[in-house]
Amino acid sequence: MPYVNIKITKTGATAEQKAELIKGTTELLQRVLNKNPATTFVIIEEVETDNWGVGGESVTARNAKAKS
């Protein structure tokens, strides 16, 4: 019973994109590891950019720097 947790920043992934991630991840586990799609769980967590840090600063701060 696979459980996959995908964490992404909350920057506008659409419902269609998330559905594609869920479907693709499930299909990958079935193809590569022969896992049953009916018992494969895929969770997508969206994290606010203020709460996601890279290189010692938040993604919000990095994005602001990139725009200036």
mmCIF file of the N, C-alpha and C atoms, coordinates in Angstrom:
data_MODEL
# 
_entry.id   MODEL 
# 
loop_
_atom_site.group_PDB 
_atom_site.id 
_atom_site.type_symbol 
_atom_site.label_atom_id 
_atom_site.label_alt_id 
_atom_site.label_comp_id 
_atom_site.label_asym_id 
_atom_site.label_entity_id 
_atom_site.label_seq_id 
_atom_site.pdbx_PDB_ins_code 
_atom_site.Cartn_x 
_atom_site.Cartn_y 
_atom_site.Cartn_z 
_atom_site.occupancy 
_atom_site.B_iso_or_equiv 
_atom_site.pdbx_formal_charge 
_atom_site.auth_seq_id 
_atom_site.auth_comp_id 
_atom_site.auth_asym_id 
_atom_site.auth_atom_id 
_atom_site.pdbx_PDB_model_num 
ATOM 1   N N  . MET A 1 1  ? 0.847  -1.170 0.000   1.00 0.00 ? 1  MET A N  1 
ATOM 2   C CA . MET A 1 1  ? 0.000  0.000  0.000   1.00 0.00 ? 1  MET A CA 1 
ATOM 3   C C  . MET A 1 1  ? 0.901  1.244  0.000   1.00 0.00 ? 1  MET A C  1 
ATOM 4   N N  . PRO A 1 2  ? 1.299  1.715  -1.167  1.00 0.00 ? 2  PRO A N  1 
ATOM 5   C CA . PRO A 1 2  ? 2.174  2.885  -1.243  1.00 0.00 ? 2  PRO A CA 1 
ATOM 6   C C  . PRO A 1 2  ? 1.463  4.165  -0.804  1.00 0.00 ? 2  PRO A C  1 
ATOM 7   N N  . TYR A 1 3  ? 2.253  5.016  -0.186  1.00 0.00 ? 3  TYR A N  1 
ATOM 8   C CA . TYR A 1 3  ? 1.802  6.345  0.221   1.00 0.00 ? 3  TYR A CA 1 
ATOM 9   C C  . TYR A 1 3  ? 2.851  7.328  -0.281  1.00 0.00 ? 3  TYR A C  1 
ATOM 10  N N  . VAL A 1 4  ? 2.451  8.237  -1.160  1.00 0.00 ? 4  VAL A N  1 
ATOM 11  C CA . VAL A 1 4  ? 3.367  9.225  -1.720  1.00 0.00 ? 4  VAL A CA 1 
ATOM 12  C C  . VAL A 1 4  ? 2.881  10.604 -1.308  1.00 0.00 ? 4  VAL A C  1 
ATOM 13  N N  . ASN A 1 5  ? 3.777  11.394 -0.725  1.00 0.00 ? 5  ASN A N  1 
ATOM 14  C CA . ASN A 1 5  ? 3.449  12.752 -0.298  1.00 0.00 ? 5  ASN A CA 1 
ATOM 15  C C  . ASN A 1 5  ? 4.252  13.719 -1.154  1.00 0.00 ? 5  ASN A C  1 
ATOM 16  N N  . ILE A 1 6  ? 3.560  14.512 -1.957  1.00 0.00 ? 6  ILE A N  1 
ATOM 17  C CA . ILE A 1 6  ? 4.197  15.502 -2.819  1.00 0.00 ? 6  ILE A CA 1 
ATOM 18  C C  . ILE A 1 6  ? 3.969  16.867 -2.194  1.00 0.00 ? 6  ILE A C  1 
ATOM 19  N N  . LYS A 1 7  ? 5.057  17.567 -1.894  1.00 0.00 ? 7  LYS A N  1 
ATOM 20  C CA . LYS A 1 7  ? 4.948  18.914 -1.329  1.00 0.00 ? 7  LYS A CA 1 
ATOM 21  C C  . LYS A 1 7  ? 5.408  19.911 -2.378  1.00 0.00 ? 7  LYS A C  1 
ATOM 22  N N  . ILE A 1 8  ? 4.563  20.916 -2.618  1.00 0.00 ? 8  ILE A N  1 
ATOM 23  C CA . ILE A 1 8  ? 4.881  21.972 -3.569  1.00 0.00 ? 8  ILE A CA 1 
ATOM 24  C C  . ILE A 1 8  ? 4.531  23.311 -2.928  1.00 0.00 ? 8  ILE A C  1 
ATOM 25  N N  . THR A 1 9  ? 5.142  24.365 -3.431  1.00 0.00 ? 9  THR A N  1 
ATOM 26  C CA . THR A 1 9  ? 4.757  25.677 -2.925  1.00 0.00 ? 9  THR A CA 1 
ATOM 27  C C  . THR A 1 9  ? 3.385  26.034 -3.479  1.00 0.00 ? 9  THR A C  1 
ATOM 28  N N  . LYS A 1 10 ? 2.672  26.818 -2.718  1.00 0.00 ? 10 LYS A N  1 
ATOM 29  C CA . LYS A 1 10 ? 1.320  27.236 -3.092  1.00 0.00 ? 10 LYS A CA 1 
ATOM 30  C C  . LYS A 1 10 ? 1.439  28.410 -4.060  1.00 0.00 ? 10 LYS A C  1 
ATOM 31  N N  . THR A 1 11 ? 1.711  28.084 -5.314  1.00 0.00 ? 11 THR A N  1 
ATOM 32  C CA . THR A 1 11 ? 1.933  29.128 -6.312  1.00 0.00 ? 11 THR A CA 1 
ATOM 33  C C  . THR A 1 11 ? 1.077  28.929 -7.552  1.00 0.00 ? 11 THR A C  1 
ATOM 34  N N  . GLY A 1 12 ? -0.067 28.320 -7.384  1.00 0.00 ? 12 GLY A N  1 
ATOM 35  C CA . GLY A 1 12 ? -1.018 28.295 -8.481  1.00 0.00 ? 12 GLY A CA 1 
ATOM 36  C C  . GLY A 1 12 ? -1.106 27.030 -9.304  1.00 0.00 ? 12 GLY A C  1 
ATOM 37  N N  . ALA A 1 13 ? -0.728 25.882 -8.756  1.00 0.00 ? 13 ALA A N  1 
ATOM 38  C CA . ALA A 1 13 ? -0.949 24.635 -9.487  1.00 0.00 ? 13 ALA A CA 1 
ATOM 39  C C  . ALA A 1 13 ? -2.456 24.452 -9.649  1.00 0.00 ? 13 ALA A C  1 
ATOM 40  N N  . THR A 1 14 ? -2.878 24.150 -10.857 1.00 0.00 ? 14 THR A N  1 
ATOM 41  C CA . THR A 1 14 ? -4.308 24.004 -11.124 1.00 0.00 ? 14 THR A CA 1 
ATOM 42  C C  . THR A 1 14 ? -4.803 22.626 -10.691 1.00 0.00 ? 14 THR A C  1 
ATOM 43  N N  . ALA A 1 15 ? -6.110 22.498 -10.601 1.00 0.00 ? 15 ALA A N  1 
ATOM 44  C CA . ALA A 1 15 ? -6.715 21.201 -10.272 1.00 0.00 ? 15 ALA A CA 1 
ATOM 45  C C  . ALA A 1 15 ? -6.333 20.165 -11.323 1.00 0.00 ? 15 ALA A C  1 
ATOM 46  N N  . GLU A 1 16 ? -6.258 20.584 -12.573 1.00 0.00 ? 16 GLU A N  1 
ATOM 47  C CA . GLU A 1 16 ? -5.886 19.676 -13.657 1.00 0.00 ? 16 GLU A CA 1 
ATOM 48  C C  . GLU A 1 16 ? -4.440 19.200 -13.500 1.00 0.00 ? 16 GLU A C  1 
ATOM 49  N N  . GLN A 1 17 ? -3.546 20.101 -13.135 1.00 0.00 ? 17 GLN A N  1 
ATOM 50  C CA . GLN A 1 17 ? -2.145 19.725 -12.933 1.00 0.00 ? 17 GLN A CA 1 
ATOM 51  C C  . GLN A 1 17 ? -2.005 18.760 -11.763 1.00 0.00 ? 17 GLN A C  1 
ATOM 52  N N  . LYS A 1 18 ? -2.742 19.018 -10.696 1.00 0.00 ? 18 LYS A N  1 
ATOM 53  C CA . LYS A 1 18 ? -2.682 18.125 -9.538  1.00 0.00 ? 18 LYS A CA 1 
ATOM 54  C C  . LYS A 1 18 ? -3.249 16.750 -9.884  1.00 0.00 ? 18 LYS A C  1 
ATOM 55  N N  . ALA A 1 19 ? -4.321 16.718 -10.653 1.00 0.00 ? 19 ALA A N  1 
ATOM 56  C CA . ALA A 1 19 ? -4.895 15.439 -11.082 1.00 0.00 ? 19 ALA A CA 1 
ATOM 57  C C  . ALA A 1 19 ? -3.890 14.662 -11.931 1.00 0.00 ? 19 ALA A C  1 
ATOM 58  N N  . GLU A 1 20 ? -3.155 15.368 -12.781 1.00 0.00 ? 20 GLU A N  1 
ATOM 59  C CA . GLU A 1 20 ? -2.134 14.724 -13.610 1.00 0.00 ? 20 GLU A CA 1 
ATOM 60  C C  . GLU A 1 20 ? -0.999 14.156 -12.751 1.00 0.00 ? 20 GLU A C  1 
ATOM 61  N N  . LEU A 1 21 ? -0.599 14.899 -11.713 1.00 0.00 ? 21 LEU A N  1 
ATOM 62  C CA . LEU A 1 21 ? 0.422  14.397 -10.781 1.00 0.00 ? 21 LEU A CA 1 
ATOM 63  C C  . LEU A 1 21 ? -0.046 13.121 -10.090 1.00 0.00 ? 21 LEU A C  1 
ATOM 64  N N  . ILE A 1 22 ? -1.278 13.128 -9.620  1.00 0.00 ? 22 ILE A N  1 
ATOM 65  C CA . ILE A 1 22 ? -1.829 11.960 -8.927  1.00 0.00 ? 22 ILE A CA 1 
ATOM 66  C C  . ILE A 1 22 ? -1.881 10.759 -9.868  1.00 0.00 ? 22 ILE A C  1 
ATOM 67  N N  . LYS A 1 23 ? -2.409 10.973 -11.060 1.00 0.00 ? 23 LYS A N  1 
ATOM 68  C CA . LYS A 1 23 ? -2.527 9.886  -12.037 1.00 0.00 ? 23 LYS A CA 1 
ATOM 69  C C  . LYS A 1 23 ? -1.154 9.365  -12.440 1.00 0.00 ? 23 LYS A C  1 
ATOM 70  N N  . GLY A 1 24 ? -0.245 10.281 -12.762 1.00 0.00 ? 24 GLY A N  1 
ATOM 71  C CA . GLY A 1 24 ? 1.083  9.881  -13.207 1.00 0.00 ? 24 GLY A CA 1 
ATOM 72  C C  . GLY A 1 24 ? 1.873  9.147  -12.140 1.00 0.00 ? 24 GLY A C  1 
ATOM 73  N N  . THR A 1 25 ? 1.777  9.608  -10.907 1.00 0.00 ? 25 THR A N  1 
ATOM 74  C CA . THR A 1 25 ? 2.477  8.955  -9.801  1.00 0.00 ? 25 THR A CA 1 
ATOM 75  C C  . THR A 1 25 ? 1.930  7.550  -9.580  1.00 0.00 ? 25 THR A C  1 
ATOM 76  N N  . THR A 1 26 ? 0.626  7.421  -9.626  1.00 0.00 ? 26 THR A N  1 
ATOM 77  C CA . THR A 1 26 ? -0.012 6.114  -9.457  1.00 0.00 ? 26 THR A CA 1 
ATOM 78  C C  . THR A 1 26 ? 0.408  5.162  -10.570 1.00 0.00 ? 26 THR A C  1 
ATOM 79  N N  . GLU A 1 27 ? 0.400  5.650  -11.812 1.00 0.00 ? 27 GLU A N  1 
ATOM 80  C CA . GLU A 1 27 ? 0.798  4.821  -12.952 1.00 0.00 ? 27 GLU A CA 1 
ATOM 81  C C  . GLU A 1 27 ? 2.270  4.417  -12.863 1.00 0.00 ? 27 GLU A C  1 
ATOM 82  N N  . LEU A 1 28 ? 3.126  5.326  -12.407 1.00 0.00 ? 28 LEU A N  1 
ATOM 83  C CA . LEU A 1 28 ? 4.549  5.030  -12.258 1.00 0.00 ? 28 LEU A CA 1 
ATOM 84  C C  . LEU A 1 28 ? 4.774  3.898  -11.254 1.00 0.00 ? 28 LEU A C  1 
ATOM 85  N N  . LEU A 1 29 ? 4.090  3.977  -10.117 1.00 0.00 ? 29 LEU A N  1 
ATOM 86  C CA . LEU A 1 29 ? 4.232  2.929  -9.104  1.00 0.00 ? 29 LEU A CA 1 
ATOM 87  C C  . LEU A 1 29 ? 3.707  1.585  -9.606  1.00 0.00 ? 29 LEU A C  1 
ATOM 88  N N  . GLN A 1 30 ? 2.661  1.630  -10.407 1.00 0.00 ? 30 GLN A N  1 
ATOM 89  C CA . GLN A 1 30 ? 2.133  0.388  -10.970 1.00 0.00 ? 30 GLN A CA 1 
ATOM 90  C C  . GLN A 1 30 ? 3.128  -0.201 -11.973 1.00 0.00 ? 30 GLN A C  1 
ATOM 91  N N  . ARG A 1 31 ? 3.658  0.634  -12.850 1.00 0.00 ? 31 ARG A N  1 
ATOM 92  C CA . ARG A 1 31 ? 4.562  0.167  -13.905 1.00 0.00 ? 31 ARG A CA 1 
ATOM 93  C C  . ARG A 1 31 ? 5.902  -0.313 -13.347 1.00 0.00 ? 31 ARG A C  1 
ATOM 94  N N  . VAL A 1 32 ? 6.499  0.466  -12.455 1.00 0.00 ? 32 VAL A N  1 
ATOM 95  C CA . VAL A 1 32 ? 7.847  0.164  -11.972 1.00 0.00 ? 32 VAL A CA 1 
ATOM 96  C C  . VAL A 1 32 ? 7.851  -0.865 -10.843 1.00 0.00 ? 32 VAL A C  1 
ATOM 97  N N  . LEU A 1 33 ? 6.919  -0.736 -9.913  1.00 0.00 ? 33 LEU A N  1 
ATOM 98  C CA . LEU A 1 33 ? 6.926  -1.604 -8.729  1.00 0.00 ? 33 LEU A CA 1 
ATOM 99  C C  . LEU A 1 33 ? 5.767  -2.597 -8.680  1.00 0.00 ? 33 LEU A C  1 
ATOM 100 N N  . ASN A 1 34 ? 4.939  -2.594 -9.735  1.00 0.00 ? 34 ASN A N  1 
ATOM 101 C CA . ASN A 1 34 ? 3.786  -3.490 -9.805  1.00 0.00 ? 34 ASN A CA 1 
ATOM 102 C C  . ASN A 1 34 ? 2.830  -3.296 -8.624  1.00 0.00 ? 34 ASN A C  1 
ATOM 103 N N  . LYS A 1 35 ? 2.639  -2.041 -8.222  1.00 0.00 ? 35 LYS A N  1 
ATOM 104 C CA . LYS A 1 35 ? 1.736  -1.724 -7.109  1.00 0.00 ? 35 LYS A CA 1 
ATOM 105 C C  . LYS A 1 35 ? 0.309  -1.555 -7.621  1.00 0.00 ? 35 LYS A C  1 
ATOM 106 N N  . ASN A 1 36 ? -0.632 -1.956 -6.811  1.00 0.00 ? 36 ASN A N  1 
ATOM 107 C CA . ASN A 1 36 ? -2.047 -1.882 -7.153  1.00 0.00 ? 36 ASN A CA 1 
ATOM 108 C C  . ASN A 1 36 ? -2.535 -0.435 -7.049  1.00 0.00 ? 36 ASN A C  1 
ATOM 109 N N  . PRO A 1 37 ? -3.030 0.142  -8.150  1.00 0.00 ? 37 PRO A N  1 
ATOM 110 C CA . PRO A 1 37 ? -3.531 1.520  -8.100  1.00 0.00 ? 37 PRO A CA 1 
ATOM 111 C C  . PRO A 1 37 ? -4.657 1.719  -7.085  1.00 0.00 ? 37 PRO A C  1 
ATOM 112 N N  . ALA A 1 38 ? -5.440 0.690  -6.838  1.00 0.00 ? 38 ALA A N  1 
ATOM 113 C CA . ALA A 1 38 ? -6.567 0.808  -5.907  1.00 0.00 ? 38 ALA A CA 1 
ATOM 114 C C  . ALA A 1 38 ? -6.114 1.023  -4.466  1.00 0.00 ? 38 ALA A C  1 
ATOM 115 N N  . THR A 1 39 ? -4.860 0.671  -4.176  1.00 0.00 ? 39 THR A N  1 
ATOM 116 C CA . THR A 1 39 ? -4.361 0.848  -2.811  1.00 0.00 ? 39 THR A CA 1 
ATOM 117 C C  . THR A 1 39 ? -3.165 1.797  -2.758  1.00 0.00 ? 39 THR A C  1 
ATOM 118 N N  . THR A 1 40 ? -3.030 2.626  -3.783  1.00 0.00 ? 40 THR A N  1 
ATOM 119 C CA . THR A 1 40 ? -1.950 3.614  -3.834  1.00 0.00 ? 40 THR A CA 1 
ATOM 120 C C  . THR A 1 40 ? -2.509 4.979  -3.450  1.00 0.00 ? 40 THR A C  1 
ATOM 121 N N  . PHE A 1 41 ? -1.901 5.594  -2.457  1.00 0.00 ? 41 PHE A N  1 
ATOM 122 C CA . PHE A 1 41 ? -2.333 6.902  -1.971  1.00 0.00 ? 41 PHE A CA 1 
ATOM 123 C C  . PHE A 1 41 ? -1.335 7.960  -2.412  1.00 0.00 ? 41 PHE A C  1 
ATOM 124 N N  . VAL A 1 42 ? -1.829 9.030  -3.012  1.00 0.00 ? 42 VAL A N  1 
ATOM 125 C CA . VAL A 1 42 ? -0.988 10.159 -3.409  1.00 0.00 ? 42 VAL A CA 1 
ATOM 126 C C  . VAL A 1 42 ? -1.588 11.406 -2.774  1.00 0.00 ? 42 VAL A C  1 
ATOM 127 N N  . ILE A 1 43 ? -0.800 12.079 -1.960  1.00 0.00 ? 43 ILE A N  1 
ATOM 128 C CA . ILE A 1 43 ? -1.239 13.281 -1.256  1.00 0.00 ? 43 ILE A CA 1 
ATOM 129 C C  . ILE A 1 43 ? -0.419 14.456 -1.769  1.00 0.00 ? 43 ILE A C  1 
ATOM 130 N N  . ILE A 1 44 ? -1.083 15.535 -2.124  1.00 0.00 ? 44 ILE A N  1 
ATOM 131 C CA . ILE A 1 44 ? -0.389 16.757 -2.533  1.00 0.00 ? 44 ILE A CA 1 
ATOM 132 C C  . ILE A 1 44 ? -0.625 17.805 -1.459  1.00 0.00 ? 44 ILE A C  1 
ATOM 133 N N  . GLU A 1 45 ? 0.466  18.283 -0.889  1.00 0.00 ? 45 GLU A N  1 
ATOM 134 C CA . GLU A 1 45 ? 0.388  19.342 0.118   1.00 0.00 ? 45 GLU A CA 1 
ATOM 135 C C  . GLU A 1 45 ? 0.958  20.617 -0.480  1.00 0.00 ? 45 GLU A C  1 
ATOM 136 N N  . GLU A 1 46 ? 0.190  21.693 -0.381  1.00 0.00 ? 46 GLU A N  1 
ATOM 137 C CA . GLU A 1 46 ? 0.652  22.992 -0.861  1.00 0.00 ? 46 GLU A CA 1 
ATOM 138 C C  . GLU A 1 46 ? 1.081  23.833 0.336   1.00 0.00 ? 46 GLU A C  1 
ATOM 139 N N  . VAL A 1 47 ? 2.316  24.303 0.284   1.00 0.00 ? 47 VAL A N  1 
ATOM 140 C CA . VAL A 1 47 ? 2.912  25.048 1.385   1.00 0.00 ? 47 VAL A CA 1 
ATOM 141 C C  . VAL A 1 47 ? 3.035  26.518 0.979   1.00 0.00 ? 47 VAL A C  1 
ATOM 142 N N  . GLU A 1 48 ? 2.607  27.403 1.867   1.00 0.00 ? 48 GLU A N  1 
ATOM 143 C CA . GLU A 1 48 ? 2.759  28.838 1.609   1.00 0.00 ? 48 GLU A CA 1 
ATOM 144 C C  . GLU A 1 48 ? 4.235  29.165 1.406   1.00 0.00 ? 48 GLU A C  1 
ATOM 145 N N  . THR A 1 49 ? 4.527  30.071 0.496   1.00 0.00 ? 49 THR A N  1 
ATOM 146 C CA . THR A 1 49 ? 5.923  30.396 0.193   1.00 0.00 ? 49 THR A CA 1 
ATOM 147 C C  . THR A 1 49 ? 6.651  31.030 1.377   1.00 0.00 ? 49 THR A C  1 
ATOM 148 N N  . ASP A 1 50 ? 5.920  31.626 2.314   1.00 0.00 ? 50 ASP A N  1 
ATOM 149 C CA . ASP A 1 50 ? 6.542  32.145 3.541   1.00 0.00 ? 50 ASP A CA 1 
ATOM 150 C C  . ASP A 1 50 ? 7.077  31.012 4.418   1.00 0.00 ? 50 ASP A C  1 
ATOM 151 N N  . ASN A 1 51 ? 6.530  29.814 4.241   1.00 0.00 ? 51 ASN A N  1 
ATOM 152 C CA . ASN A 1 51 ? 6.880  28.667 5.075   1.00 0.00 ? 51 ASN A CA 1 
ATOM 153 C C  . ASN A 1 51 ? 7.830  27.689 4.390   1.00 0.00 ? 51 ASN A C  1 
ATOM 154 N N  . TRP A 1 52 ? 8.368  28.070 3.234   1.00 0.00 ? 52 TRP A N  1 
ATOM 155 C CA . TRP A 1 52 ? 9.270  27.194 2.481   1.00 0.00 ? 52 TRP A CA 1 
ATOM 156 C C  . TRP A 1 52 ? 10.574 27.941 2.294   1.00 0.00 ? 52 TRP A C  1 
ATOM 157 N N  . GLY A 1 53 ? 11.643 27.403 2.851   1.00 0.00 ? 53 GLY A N  1 
ATOM 158 C CA . GLY A 1 53 ? 12.934 28.081 2.778   1.00 0.00 ? 53 GLY A CA 1 
ATOM 159 C C  . GLY A 1 53 ? 13.911 27.377 1.860   1.00 0.00 ? 53 GLY A C  1 
ATOM 160 N N  . VAL A 1 54 ? 14.705 28.164 1.155   1.00 0.00 ? 54 VAL A N  1 
ATOM 161 C CA . VAL A 1 54 ? 15.763 27.660 0.282   1.00 0.00 ? 54 VAL A CA 1 
ATOM 162 C C  . VAL A 1 54 ? 16.968 28.571 0.447   1.00 0.00 ? 54 VAL A C  1 
ATOM 163 N N  . GLY A 1 55 ? 18.114 27.997 0.713   1.00 0.00 ? 55 GLY A N  1 
ATOM 164 C CA . GLY A 1 55 ? 19.327 28.805 0.818   1.00 0.00 ? 55 GLY A CA 1 
ATOM 165 C C  . GLY A 1 55 ? 19.284 29.838 1.926   1.00 0.00 ? 55 GLY A C  1 
ATOM 166 N N  . GLY A 1 56 ? 18.550 29.559 2.993   1.00 0.00 ? 56 GLY A N  1 
ATOM 167 C CA . GLY A 1 56 ? 18.510 30.456 4.135   1.00 0.00 ? 56 GLY A CA 1 
ATOM 168 C C  . GLY A 1 56 ? 17.479 31.557 4.062   1.00 0.00 ? 56 GLY A C  1 
ATOM 169 N N  . GLU A 1 57 ? 16.617 31.526 3.055   1.00 0.00 ? 57 GLU A N  1 
ATOM 170 C CA . GLU A 1 57 ? 15.552 32.538 2.977   1.00 0.00 ? 57 GLU A CA 1 
ATOM 171 C C  . GLU A 1 57 ? 14.279 31.915 2.428   1.00 0.00 ? 57 GLU A C  1 
ATOM 172 N N  . SER A 1 58 ? 13.163 32.576 2.679   1.00 0.00 ? 58 SER A N  1 
ATOM 173 C CA . SER A 1 58 ? 11.880 32.045 2.224   1.00 0.00 ? 58 SER A CA 1 
ATOM 174 C C  . SER A 1 58 ? 11.749 32.186 0.708   1.00 0.00 ? 58 SER A C  1 
ATOM 175 N N  . VAL A 1 59 ? 10.906 31.358 0.143   1.00 0.00 ? 59 VAL A N  1 
ATOM 176 C CA . VAL A 1 59 ? 10.632 31.451 -1.289  1.00 0.00 ? 59 VAL A CA 1 
ATOM 177 C C  . VAL A 1 59 ? 10.014 32.807 -1.608  1.00 0.00 ? 59 VAL A C  1 
ATOM 178 N N  . THR A 1 60 ? 9.208  33.339 -0.691  1.00 0.00 ? 60 THR A N  1 
ATOM 179 C CA . THR A 1 60 ? 8.620  34.669 -0.883  1.00 0.00 ? 60 THR A CA 1 
ATOM 180 C C  . THR A 1 60 ? 9.718  35.703 -1.080  1.00 0.00 ? 60 THR A C  1 
ATOM 181 N N  . ALA A 1 61 ? 10.731 35.681 -0.207  1.00 0.00 ? 61 ALA A N  1 
ATOM 182 C CA . ALA A 1 61 ? 11.840 36.634 -0.309  1.00 0.00 ? 61 ALA A CA 1 
ATOM 183 C C  . ALA A 1 61 ? 12.636 36.420 -1.592  1.00 0.00 ? 61 ALA A C  1 
ATOM 184 N N  . ARG A 1 62 ? 12.882 35.175 -1.948  1.00 0.00 ? 62 ARG A N  1 
ATOM 185 C CA . ARG A 1 62 ? 13.633 34.876 -3.179  1.00 0.00 ? 62 ARG A CA 1 
ATOM 186 C C  . ARG A 1 62 ? 12.880 35.371 -4.408  1.00 0.00 ? 62 ARG A C  1 
ATOM 187 N N  . ASN A 1 63 ? 11.560 35.157 -4.411  1.00 0.00 ? 63 ASN A N  1 
ATOM 188 C CA . ASN A 1 63 ? 10.749 35.619 -5.543  1.00 0.00 ? 63 ASN A CA 1 
ATOM 189 C C  . ASN A 1 63 ? 10.764 37.137 -5.645  1.00 0.00 ? 63 ASN A C  1 
ATOM 190 N N  . ALA A 1 64 ? 10.708 37.822 -4.494  1.00 0.00 ? 64 ALA A N  1 
ATOM 191 C CA . ALA A 1 64 ? 10.739 39.292 -4.485  1.00 0.00 ? 64 ALA A CA 1 
ATOM 192 C C  . ALA A 1 64 ? 12.065 39.797 -5.043  1.00 0.00 ? 64 ALA A C  1 
ATOM 193 N N  . LYS A 1 65 ? 13.159 39.152 -4.667  1.00 0.00 ? 65 LYS A N  1 
ATOM 194 C CA . LYS A 1 65 ? 14.477 39.544 -5.185  1.00 0.00 ? 65 LYS A CA 1 
ATOM 195 C C  . LYS A 1 65 ? 14.562 39.335 -6.693  1.00 0.00 ? 65 LYS A C  1 
ATOM 196 N N  . ALA A 1 66 ? 13.999 38.240 -7.162  1.00 0.00 ? 66 ALA A N  1 
ATOM 197 C CA . ALA A 1 66 ? 14.052 37.922 -8.591  1.00 0.00 ? 66 ALA A CA 1 
ATOM 198 C C  . ALA A 1 66 ? 13.271 38.927 -9.426  1.00 0.00 ? 66 ALA A C  1 
ATOM 199 N N  . LYS A 1 67 ? 12.224 39.505 -8.847  1.00 0.00 ? 67 LYS A N  1 
ATOM 200 C CA . LYS A 1 67 ? 11.396 40.483 -9.565  1.00 0.00 ? 67 LYS A CA 1 
ATOM 201 C C  . LYS A 1 67 ? 12.036 41.859 -9.612  1.00 0.00 ? 67 LYS A C  1 
ATOM 202 N N  . SER A 1 68 ? 12.977 42.128 -8.693  1.00 0.00 ? 68 SER A N  1 
ATOM 203 C CA . SER A 1 68 ? 13.563 43.474 -8.652  1.00 0.00 ? 68 SER A CA 1 
ATOM 204 C C  . SER A 1 68 ? 14.867 43.555 -9.413  1.00 0.00 ? 68 SER A C  1 
# 
